[in-house]
C-alpha cells in the first residue's frame, strides 16, 4: 500500500506540473497564466464577488489571492470597488477586455480537460472525477478544520468591526483609568508617609516613565502590527517570529535605557527641574524605579502583543492586578517598614505586571513551550 501511495502522489504531482505548463502556453496570448484563469472565470461569472470569498472557493493562500487580484487589475482584466458592509474586503468586477476574451479562455480550459481525460471511457471518467472530488474534500476539510481552529483563537480574524471596537476600546479605557487611579493612590501614600517633598520626587522622575513608554510603544506597536499582518495571512510561524523579535528588542532597549539612565541620573534629574530640596528624594526614587524600567518597557510593549493576539481583556486584567498589588505594597513599605520614598519606589509593581503580561506573548512566540 505504501508503494501505491508513492505512485499516487508522484502522478498527481506530474499531472499538476505538466498540465500547468501546457495551460500556460495556451493562455499566454491572452496575458494570463494558470494561476489566474480560475479567478477570472469566477469574477466574470459573478460580477461584484467579494475578494475574501475566493479564499473559500479555491483554497489558496490569502497572499496568493492578493497577488493574483493585483496582477489581473494591473493587466486591465478586473477592477475593484469598496465594500460598504465590510471595509476589510472589496468587490471585484470584470472589465470589457475580460468579458471579450472569457469565452475563448473557457474553450481552452474545456480542451485541456478533454486532453486530460483522453483515452478513458465514460465510466472511467466518472470514477476519475469521483476520486478527485473525494481526495479534494479530504484535504480541504482538514484545511478548514485547522483554519477554524486558528480563527476561533483570535477574534480579529472574523468579528465585525463595530464589535471589535467595543471589545478592544472598553478594556483599554478601563486599564488607563486604573493606571490613573494607581498614580493618585501612590501620591496619597507618599504625601502621608514622606511629605510634600516626597510628592515632588515622582513628578520630577516622571519623564523617565514617559521615555520608557515611548520606547515600549515604538517596539510594541511595530511588532504587534507585524504580528497582526502575519496572522491575517494565516502565517502563525511568521507571527511567532515577529513576536519573539519584539520581545528580544524590548529587553535590549530596556537594559540600554537602564544603564544610560543610571549613568546620567543626577544630570537628568537637574534637567527635569529637581530643586536642591527635592533632589535627594528624586534621586533615591529614580535610582530604584530605573531598575524596573526594563520590566516596564516589556510590560507596555507586551500589552500591544496581547491585543494583537485578540485578548484585550487579559491585558486589562494584568493592569488591574498590578495596580492592586501596588496599592497593597505601598503602605507596607512606606509605613510598616518605614522605608520612606524608597518604599514607594519599591512598591511599584513593574515586576508583577511583567510576569502577568509575559505568558500570552511568550506562548505566541514559542508555541511549543508550556508558558
DRENLUM-327630 format. One record per residue (C-alpha): residue in three letters; chain; x, y, z. Coordinates in nm, 2 decimals. Layout:
N
+------+------+--------+--------+--------+
! zado ! dovo !     xx !     yy !     zz !
+------+------+--------+--------+--------+
!  ALA !    A !      X !      Y !      Z !
...
+------+------+--------+--------+--------+
//
This chain:
371
+------+------+--------+--------+--------+
! zado ! dovo !     xx !     yy !     zz !
+------+------+--------+--------+--------+
!  UNK !    A !   0.00 !   0.00 !   0.00 !
!  UNK !    A !   0.29 !   0.23 !   0.07 !
!  UNK !    A !   0.43 !   0.19 !  -0.28 !
!  UNK !    A !   0.09 !   0.26 !  -0.43 !
!  UNK !    A !   0.06 !   0.58 !  -0.23 !
!  UNK !    A !   0.40 !   0.69 !  -0.36 !
!  UNK !    A !   0.28 !   0.63 !  -0.72 !
!  UNK !    A !  -0.04 !   0.82 !  -0.65 !
!  UNK !    A !   0.15 !   1.13 !  -0.51 !
!  UNK !    A !   0.40 !   1.11 !  -0.79 !
!  UNK !    A !   0.15 !   1.11 !  -1.07 !
!  UNK !    A !  -0.07 !   1.37 !  -0.91 !
!  UNK !    A !   0.24 !   1.59 !  -0.90 !
!  UNK !    A !   0.35 !   1.51 !  -1.25 !
!  UNK !    A !   0.00 !   1.57 !  -1.39 !
!  UNK !    A !  -0.03 !   1.90 !  -1.20 !
!  UNK !    A !   0.31 !   2.03 !  -1.32 !
!  UNK !    A !   0.27 !   1.94 !  -1.69 !
!  UNK !    A !  -0.09 !   2.04 !  -1.71 !
!  UNK !    A !   0.01 !   2.39 !  -1.58 !
!  UNK !    A !   0.29 !   2.41 !  -1.84 !
!  UNK !    A !   0.06 !   2.32 !  -2.12 !
!  UNK !    A !  -0.21 !   2.56 !  -2.00 !
!  UNK !    A !   0.03 !   2.85 !  -1.96 !
!  UNK !    A !   0.13 !   2.81 !  -2.33 !
!  UNK !    A !  -0.24 !   2.82 !  -2.44 !
!  UNK !    A !  -0.32 !   3.12 !  -2.22 !
!  UNK !    A !  -0.01 !   3.32 !  -2.30 !
!  UNK !    A !  -0.16 !   3.52 !  -2.59 !
!  UNK !    A !  -0.43 !   3.65 !  -2.35 !
!  UNK !    A !  -0.18 !   3.77 !  -2.09 !
!  UNK !    A !  -0.28 !   3.54 !  -1.81 !
!  UNK !    A !  -0.15 !   3.22 !  -1.66 !
!  UNK !    A !  -0.27 !   2.90 !  -1.49 !
!  UNK !    A !  -0.29 !   3.07 !  -1.15 !
!  UNK !    A !  -0.52 !   3.35 !  -1.28 !
!  UNK !    A !  -0.77 !   3.19 !  -1.52 !
!  UNK !    A !  -0.99 !   3.03 !  -1.24 !
!  UNK !    A !  -1.03 !   3.37 !  -1.07 !
!  UNK !    A !  -1.10 !   3.55 !  -1.39 !
!  UNK !    A !  -1.37 !   3.29 !  -1.49 !
!  UNK !    A !  -1.53 !   3.32 !  -1.15 !
!  UNK !    A !  -1.53 !   3.70 !  -1.15 !
!  UNK !    A !  -1.67 !   3.72 !  -1.50 !
!  UNK !    A !  -1.94 !   3.47 !  -1.39 !
!  UNK !    A !  -2.02 !   3.65 !  -1.07 !
!  UNK !    A !  -1.96 !   4.03 !  -1.11 !
!  UNK !    A !  -1.93 !   4.20 !  -0.77 !
!  UNK !    A !  -1.80 !   3.89 !  -0.59 !
!  UNK !    A !  -1.61 !   3.96 !  -0.27 !
!  UNK !    A !  -1.24 !   3.91 !  -0.28 !
!  UNK !    A !  -1.24 !   3.72 !   0.05 !
!  UNK !    A !  -1.49 !   3.47 !  -0.08 !
!  UNK !    A !  -1.23 !   3.35 !  -0.34 !
!  UNK !    A !  -1.03 !   3.21 !  -0.04 !
!  UNK !    A !  -1.30 !   2.96 !   0.04 !
!  UNK !    A !  -1.37 !   2.87 !  -0.32 !
!  UNK !    A !  -1.01 !   2.78 !  -0.43 !
!  UNK !    A !  -0.83 !   2.70 !  -0.10 !
!  UNK !    A !  -0.52 !   2.91 !  -0.18 !
!  UNK !    A !  -0.31 !   3.12 !   0.05 !
!  UNK !    A !  -0.46 !   3.47 !   0.11 !
!  UNK !    A !  -0.14 !   3.63 !  -0.01 !
!  UNK !    A !  -0.17 !   3.45 !  -0.34 !
!  UNK !    A !  -0.52 !   3.59 !  -0.38 !
!  UNK !    A !  -0.39 !   3.94 !  -0.31 !
!  UNK !    A !  -0.11 !   3.90 !  -0.57 !
!  UNK !    A !  -0.34 !   3.74 !  -0.83 !
!  UNK !    A !  -0.61 !   4.01 !  -0.80 !
!  UNK !    A !  -0.35 !   4.28 !  -0.82 !
!  UNK !    A !  -0.20 !   4.12 !  -1.13 !
!  UNK !    A !  -0.53 !   4.09 !  -1.30 !
!  UNK !    A !  -0.62 !   4.45 !  -1.21 !
!  UNK !    A !  -0.28 !   4.57 !  -1.35 !
!  UNK !    A !  -0.35 !   4.38 !  -1.67 !
!  UNK !    A !  -0.68 !   4.56 !  -1.71 !
!  UNK !    A !  -0.89 !   4.24 !  -1.66 !
!  UNK !    A !  -1.07 !   4.34 !  -1.34 !
!  UNK !    A !  -1.15 !   4.64 !  -1.13 !
!  UNK !    A !  -1.20 !   4.67 !  -0.75 !
!  UNK !    A !  -1.48 !   4.85 !  -0.58 !
!  UNK !    A !  -1.51 !   4.92 !  -0.20 !
!  UNK !    A !  -1.75 !   4.71 !   0.00 !
!  UNK !    A !  -1.97 !   4.93 !   0.21 !
!  UNK !    A !  -2.07 !   4.65 !   0.45 !
!  UNK !    A !  -1.71 !   4.55 !   0.53 !
!  UNK !    A !  -1.42 !   4.78 !   0.47 !
!  UNK !    A !  -1.17 !   4.49 !   0.51 !
!  UNK !    A !  -1.26 !   4.34 !   0.17 !
!  UNK !    A !  -1.37 !   4.47 !  -0.17 !
!  UNK !    A !  -1.59 !   4.37 !  -0.46 !
!  UNK !    A !  -1.44 !   4.25 !  -0.79 !
!  UNK !    A !  -1.58 !   4.33 !  -1.14 !
!  UNK !    A !  -1.47 !   4.22 !  -1.48 !
!  UNK !    A !  -1.36 !   4.48 !  -1.74 !
!  UNK !    A !  -1.47 !   4.49 !  -2.10 !
!  UNK !    A !  -1.14 !   4.34 !  -2.20 !
!  UNK !    A !  -1.20 !   4.04 !  -1.97 !
!  UNK !    A !  -1.56 !   3.99 !  -2.10 !
!  UNK !    A !  -1.44 !   3.99 !  -2.46 !
!  UNK !    A !  -1.20 !   3.70 !  -2.41 !
!  UNK !    A !  -1.36 !   3.49 !  -2.14 !
!  UNK !    A !  -1.54 !   3.26 !  -2.38 !
!  UNK !    A !  -1.21 !   3.18 !  -2.56 !
!  UNK !    A !  -1.04 !   3.11 !  -2.22 !
!  UNK !    A !  -1.33 !   2.88 !  -2.12 !
!  UNK !    A !  -1.29 !   2.69 !  -2.45 !
!  UNK !    A !  -0.92 !   2.65 !  -2.38 !
!  UNK !    A !  -1.00 !   2.51 !  -2.04 !
!  UNK !    A !  -1.25 !   2.26 !  -2.19 !
!  UNK !    A !  -1.00 !   2.14 !  -2.44 !
!  UNK !    A !  -0.74 !   2.10 !  -2.17 !
!  UNK !    A !  -0.99 !   1.90 !  -1.96 !
!  UNK !    A !  -1.07 !   1.68 !  -2.27 !
!  UNK !    A !  -0.69 !   1.62 !  -2.31 !
!  UNK !    A !  -0.66 !   1.50 !  -1.95 !
!  UNK !    A !  -0.95 !   1.26 !  -1.99 !
!  UNK !    A !  -0.84 !   1.13 !  -2.33 !
!  UNK !    A !  -0.84 !   0.75 !  -2.37 !
!  UNK !    A !  -1.08 !   0.70 !  -2.08 !
!  UNK !    A !  -1.43 !   0.55 !  -2.11 !
!  UNK !    A !  -1.72 !   0.74 !  -1.98 !
!  UNK !    A !  -1.73 !   0.52 !  -1.67 !
!  UNK !    A !  -1.36 !   0.57 !  -1.61 !
!  UNK !    A !  -1.40 !   0.94 !  -1.64 !
!  UNK !    A !  -1.68 !   0.94 !  -1.38 !
!  UNK !    A !  -1.46 !   0.73 !  -1.15 !
!  UNK !    A !  -1.17 !   0.96 !  -1.20 !
!  UNK !    A !  -1.38 !   1.27 !  -1.12 !
!  UNK !    A !  -1.53 !   1.09 !  -0.81 !
!  UNK !    A !  -1.17 !   1.01 !  -0.70 !
!  UNK !    A !  -1.05 !   1.37 !  -0.75 !
!  UNK !    A !  -1.36 !   1.52 !  -0.57 !
!  UNK !    A !  -1.32 !   1.28 !  -0.27 !
!  UNK !    A !  -0.95 !   1.35 !  -0.25 !
!  UNK !    A !  -1.01 !   1.72 !  -0.27 !
!  UNK !    A !  -1.28 !   1.70 !   0.00 !
!  UNK !    A !  -1.05 !   1.50 !   0.23 !
!  UNK !    A !  -0.76 !   1.75 !   0.21 !
!  UNK !    A !  -0.98 !   2.07 !   0.21 !
!  UNK !    A !  -1.18 !   1.95 !   0.51 !
!  UNK !    A !  -0.85 !   1.92 !   0.70 !
!  UNK !    A !  -0.75 !   2.27 !   0.60 !
!  UNK !    A !  -1.09 !   2.40 !   0.70 !
!  UNK !    A !  -1.07 !   2.23 !   1.04 !
!  UNK !    A !  -0.73 !   2.39 !   1.11 !
!  UNK !    A !  -0.85 !   2.72 !   0.97 !
!  UNK !    A !  -1.15 !   2.73 !   1.20 !
!  UNK !    A !  -0.93 !   2.64 !   1.50 !
!  UNK !    A !  -0.70 !   2.94 !   1.41 !
!  UNK !    A !  -0.99 !   3.18 !   1.36 !
!  UNK !    A !  -1.16 !   3.10 !   1.68 !
!  UNK !    A !  -0.84 !   3.18 !   1.87 !
!  UNK !    A !  -0.83 !   3.54 !   1.75 !
!  UNK !    A !  -1.15 !   3.74 !   1.70 !
!  UNK !    A !  -0.96 !   3.99 !   1.48 !
!  UNK !    A !  -1.00 !   3.74 !   1.20 !
!  UNK !    A !  -1.37 !   3.70 !   1.20 !
!  UNK !    A !  -1.56 !   3.95 !   1.42 !
!  UNK !    A !  -1.73 !   4.26 !   1.28 !
!  UNK !    A !  -1.55 !   4.60 !   1.32 !
!  UNK !    A !  -1.81 !   4.76 !   1.55 !
!  UNK !    A !  -1.79 !   4.47 !   1.79 !
!  UNK !    A !  -1.42 !   4.47 !   1.78 !
!  UNK !    A !  -1.41 !   4.84 !   1.86 !
!  UNK !    A !  -1.62 !   4.79 !   2.16 !
!  UNK !    A !  -1.44 !   4.48 !   2.28 !
!  UNK !    A !  -1.10 !   4.64 !   2.24 !
!  UNK !    A !  -1.17 !   5.00 !   2.34 !
!  UNK !    A !  -1.35 !   4.93 !   2.67 !
!  UNK !    A !  -1.07 !   4.73 !   2.83 !
!  UNK !    A !  -0.81 !   4.99 !   2.71 !
!  UNK !    A !  -1.02 !   5.27 !   2.87 !
!  UNK !    A !  -1.05 !   5.07 !   3.20 !
!  UNK !    A !  -0.68 !   5.00 !   3.20 !
!  UNK !    A !  -0.60 !   5.37 !   3.15 !
!  UNK !    A !  -0.84 !   5.47 !   3.43 !
!  UNK !    A !  -0.69 !   5.21 !   3.67 !
!  UNK !    A !  -0.34 !   5.34 !   3.59 !
!  UNK !    A !  -0.45 !   5.70 !   3.67 !
!  UNK !    A !  -0.61 !   5.59 !   4.00 !
!  UNK !    A !  -0.30 !   5.40 !   4.09 !
!  UNK !    A !  -0.09 !   5.72 !   4.05 !
!  UNK !    A !  -0.33 !   5.91 !   4.27 !
!  UNK !    A !  -0.32 !   5.64 !   4.54 !
!  UNK !    A !   0.06 !   5.64 !   4.52 !
!  UNK !    A !   0.07 !   6.01 !   4.58 !
!  UNK !    A !  -0.16 !   5.99 !   4.87 !
!  UNK !    A !   0.06 !   5.73 !   5.05 !
!  UNK !    A !   0.38 !   5.93 !   4.97 !
!  UNK !    A !   0.22 !   6.25 !   5.09 !
!  UNK !    A !   0.11 !   6.10 !   5.42 !
!  UNK !    A !   0.43 !   5.90 !   5.48 !
!  UNK !    A !   0.70 !   6.12 !   5.34 !
!  UNK !    A !   0.56 !   6.47 !   5.30 !
!  UNK !    A !   0.53 !   6.73 !   5.02 !
!  UNK !    A !   0.90 !   6.69 !   4.91 !
!  UNK !    A !   0.83 !   6.32 !   4.87 !
!  UNK !    A !   0.53 !   6.41 !   4.65 !
!  UNK !    A !   0.76 !   6.61 !   4.42 !
!  UNK !    A !   1.00 !   6.32 !   4.37 !
!  UNK !    A !   0.78 !   6.10 !   4.15 !
!  UNK !    A !   0.68 !   6.41 !   3.95 !
!  UNK !    A !   1.04 !   6.51 !   3.88 !
!  UNK !    A !   1.13 !   6.15 !   3.79 !
!  UNK !    A !   0.82 !   6.10 !   3.57 !
!  UNK !    A !   1.00 !   6.19 !   3.24 !
!  UNK !    A !   1.18 !   5.86 !   3.29 !
!  UNK !    A !   0.85 !   5.68 !   3.27 !
!  UNK !    A !   0.74 !   5.88 !   2.97 !
!  UNK !    A !   1.06 !   5.79 !   2.78 !
!  UNK !    A !   1.01 !   5.43 !   2.88 !
!  UNK !    A !   0.65 !   5.44 !   2.75 !
!  UNK !    A !   0.78 !   5.59 !   2.42 !
!  UNK !    A !   1.03 !   5.30 !   2.38 !
!  UNK !    A !   0.76 !   5.04 !   2.46 !
!  UNK !    A !   0.52 !   5.19 !   2.20 !
!  UNK !    A !   0.80 !   5.21 !   1.94 !
!  UNK !    A !   0.87 !   4.84 !   1.96 !
!  UNK !    A !   0.53 !   4.71 !   2.09 !
!  UNK !    A !   0.31 !   4.87 !   1.82 !
!  UNK !    A !   0.55 !   4.79 !   1.55 !
!  UNK !    A !   0.58 !   4.42 !   1.64 !
!  UNK !    A !   0.21 !   4.39 !   1.71 !
!  UNK !    A !   0.13 !   4.53 !   1.37 !
!  UNK !    A !   0.36 !   4.28 !   1.21 !
!  UNK !    A !   0.20 !   4.00 !   1.42 !
!  UNK !    A !  -0.14 !   4.11 !   1.30 !
!  UNK !    A !  -0.04 !   4.11 !   0.94 !
!  UNK !    A !   0.11 !   3.76 !   0.97 !
!  UNK !    A !  -0.20 !   3.62 !   1.15 !
!  UNK !    A !  -0.42 !   3.78 !   0.88 !
!  UNK !    A !  -0.22 !   3.60 !   0.61 !
!  UNK !    A !  -0.25 !   3.27 !   0.81 !
!  UNK !    A !   0.12 !   3.26 !   0.88 !
!  UNK !    A !   0.15 !   3.16 !   1.25 !
!  UNK !    A !   0.52 !   3.08 !   1.23 !
!  UNK !    A !   0.60 !   3.43 !   1.09 !
!  UNK !    A !   0.37 !   3.58 !   1.36 !
!  UNK !    A !   0.56 !   3.39 !   1.63 !
!  UNK !    A !   0.89 !   3.51 !   1.49 !
!  UNK !    A !   0.78 !   3.87 !   1.49 !
!  UNK !    A !   0.65 !   3.84 !   1.85 !
!  UNK !    A !   0.98 !   3.68 !   1.95 !
!  UNK !    A !   1.19 !   3.96 !   1.78 !
!  UNK !    A !   0.97 !   4.22 !   1.95 !
!  UNK !    A !   1.02 !   4.07 !   2.30 !
!  UNK !    A !   1.40 !   4.05 !   2.25 !
!  UNK !    A !   1.41 !   4.41 !   2.13 !
!  UNK !    A !   1.21 !   4.53 !   2.43 !
!  UNK !    A !   1.46 !   4.35 !   2.66 !
!  UNK !    A !   1.76 !   4.50 !   2.48 !
!  UNK !    A !   1.62 !   4.86 !   2.48 !
!  UNK !    A !   1.52 !   4.82 !   2.84 !
!  UNK !    A !   1.87 !   4.72 !   2.95 !
!  UNK !    A !   2.03 !   5.00 !   2.75 !
!  UNK !    A !   1.79 !   5.25 !   2.89 !
!  UNK !    A !   1.86 !   5.14 !   3.25 !
!  UNK !    A !   2.24 !   5.17 !   3.20 !
!  UNK !    A !   2.21 !   5.52 !   3.04 !
!  UNK !    A !   1.96 !   5.64 !   3.30 !
!  UNK !    A !   2.17 !   5.53 !   3.60 !
!  UNK !    A !   2.49 !   5.67 !   3.44 !
!  UNK !    A !   2.35 !   6.02 !   3.39 !
!  UNK !    A !   2.09 !   6.02 !   3.67 !
!  UNK !    A !   2.20 !   6.33 !   3.85 !
!  UNK !    A !   2.24 !   6.53 !   3.53 !
!  UNK !    A !   1.90 !   6.42 !   3.40 !
!  UNK !    A !   1.71 !   6.50 !   3.73 !
!  UNK !    A !   1.85 !   6.85 !   3.73 !
!  UNK !    A !   1.75 !   6.89 !   3.37 !
!  UNK !    A !   1.40 !   6.77 !   3.46 !
!  UNK !    A !   1.38 !   7.05 !   3.72 !
!  UNK !    A !   1.48 !   6.90 !   4.05 !
!  UNK !    A !   1.55 !   7.17 !   4.31 !
!  UNK !    A !   1.81 !   7.14 !   4.59 !
!  UNK !    A !   1.54 !   7.03 !   4.84 !
!  UNK !    A !   1.37 !   6.78 !   4.61 !
!  UNK !    A !   1.69 !   6.64 !   4.45 !
!  UNK !    A !   1.78 !   6.38 !   4.73 !
!  UNK !    A !   1.42 !   6.24 !   4.72 !
!  UNK !    A !   1.41 !   6.24 !   4.35 !
!  UNK !    A !   1.75 !   6.07 !   4.31 !
!  UNK !    A !   1.66 !   5.80 !   4.57 !
!  UNK !    A !   1.32 !   5.74 !   4.40 !
!  UNK !    A !   1.45 !   5.74 !   4.04 !
!  UNK !    A !   1.75 !   5.52 !   4.11 !
!  UNK !    A !   1.52 !   5.24 !   4.23 !
!  UNK !    A !   1.25 !   5.28 !   3.97 !
!  UNK !    A !   1.50 !   5.28 !   3.69 !
!  UNK !    A !   1.58 !   4.92 !   3.79 !
!  UNK !    A !   1.23 !   4.84 !   3.70 !
!  UNK !    A !   1.22 !   5.03 !   3.37 !
!  UNK !    A !   1.33 !   4.72 !   3.16 !
!  UNK !    A !   1.03 !   4.54 !   3.31 !
!  UNK !    A !   0.80 !   4.84 !   3.24 !
!  UNK !    A !   0.92 !   4.85 !   2.87 !
!  UNK !    A !   0.85 !   4.48 !   2.83 !
!  UNK !    A !   0.51 !   4.51 !   3.01 !
!  UNK !    A !   0.38 !   4.80 !   2.80 !
!  UNK !    A !   0.52 !   4.65 !   2.48 !
!  UNK !    A !   0.36 !   4.31 !   2.55 !
!  UNK !    A !   0.02 !   4.48 !   2.61 !
!  UNK !    A !   0.02 !   4.55 !   2.23 !
!  UNK !    A !   0.12 !   4.19 !   2.15 !
!  UNK !    A !  -0.16 !   4.06 !   2.37 !
!  UNK !    A !  -0.41 !   4.28 !   2.20 !
!  UNK !    A !  -0.28 !   4.17 !   1.86 !
!  UNK !    A !  -0.34 !   3.81 !   1.98 !
!  UNK !    A !  -0.71 !   3.91 !   2.03 !
!  UNK !    A !  -0.70 !   3.92 !   2.42 !
!  UNK !    A !  -0.76 !   4.28 !   2.53 !
!  UNK !    A !  -0.94 !   4.17 !   2.85 !
!  UNK !    A !  -0.63 !   3.98 !   2.96 !
!  UNK !    A !  -0.42 !   4.29 !   2.91 !
!  UNK !    A !  -0.67 !   4.49 !   3.12 !
!  UNK !    A !  -0.67 !   4.23 !   3.40 !
!  UNK !    A !  -0.29 !   4.25 !   3.42 !
!  UNK !    A !  -0.30 !   4.62 !   3.47 !
!  UNK !    A !  -0.57 !   4.60 !   3.73 !
!  UNK !    A !  -0.39 !   4.33 !   3.93 !
!  UNK !    A !  -0.07 !   4.53 !   3.91 !
!  UNK !    A !  -0.24 !   4.84 !   4.05 !
!  UNK !    A !  -0.39 !   4.63 !   4.33 !
!  UNK !    A !  -0.05 !   4.48 !   4.42 !
!  UNK !    A !   0.10 !   4.83 !   4.42 !
!  UNK !    A !  -0.18 !   4.96 !   4.65 !
!  UNK !    A !  -0.11 !   4.68 !   4.90 !
!  UNK !    A !   0.27 !   4.71 !   4.89 !
!  UNK !    A !   0.29 !   5.10 !   4.91 !
!  UNK !    A !   0.16 !   5.13 !   5.27 !
!  UNK !    A !   0.35 !   4.83 !   5.39 !
!  UNK !    A !   0.69 !   4.96 !   5.26 !
!  UNK !    A !   0.62 !   5.33 !   5.35 !
!  UNK !    A !   0.46 !   5.29 !   5.69 !
!  UNK !    A !   0.52 !   4.94 !   5.83 !
!  UNK !    A !   0.88 !   4.91 !   5.70 !
!  UNK !    A !   0.94 !   5.28 !   5.74 !
!  UNK !    A !   1.14 !   5.30 !   5.41 !
!  UNK !    A !   1.00 !   5.64 !   5.31 !
!  UNK !    A !   1.04 !   5.74 !   4.94 !
!  UNK !    A !   1.25 !   5.42 !   4.88 !
!  UNK !    A !   0.95 !   5.22 !   4.99 !
!  UNK !    A !   0.72 !   5.40 !   4.74 !
!  UNK !    A !   0.97 !   5.32 !   4.46 !
!  UNK !    A !   1.00 !   4.96 !   4.57 !
!  UNK !    A !   0.62 !   4.93 !   4.58 !
!  UNK !    A !   0.59 !   4.99 !   4.21 !
!  UNK !    A !   0.45 !   4.67 !   4.06 !
!  UNK !    A !   0.66 !   4.67 !   3.74 !
!  UNK !    A !   0.78 !   4.32 !   3.82 !
!  UNK !    A !   0.42 !   4.19 !   3.88 !
!  UNK !    A !   0.29 !   4.34 !   3.56 !
!  UNK !    A !   0.59 !   4.19 !   3.38 !
!  UNK !    A !   0.52 !   3.83 !   3.49 !
!  UNK !    A !   0.14 !   3.87 !   3.43 !
!  UNK !    A !   0.19 !   4.01 !   3.08 !
!  UNK !    A !   0.46 !   3.76 !   2.98 !
!  UNK !    A !   0.25 !   3.45 !   2.95 !
!  UNK !    A !   0.05 !   3.52 !   2.63 !
!  UNK !    A !   0.33 !   3.68 !   2.42 !
!  UNK !    A !   0.57 !   3.40 !   2.51 !
!  UNK !    A !   0.32 !   3.13 !   2.43 !
!  UNK !    A !   0.26 !   3.30 !   2.10 !
!  UNK !    A !   0.63 !   3.35 !   2.02 !
!  UNK !    A !   0.72 !   3.00 !   2.14 !
!  UNK !    A !   0.41 !   2.79 !   2.09 !
!  UNK !    A !   0.59 !   2.46 !   2.16 !
!  UNK !    A !   0.68 !   2.56 !   2.51 !
!  UNK !    A !   0.43 !   2.54 !   2.80 !
!  UNK !    A !   0.42 !   2.90 !   2.91 !
+------+------+--------+--------+--------+
//
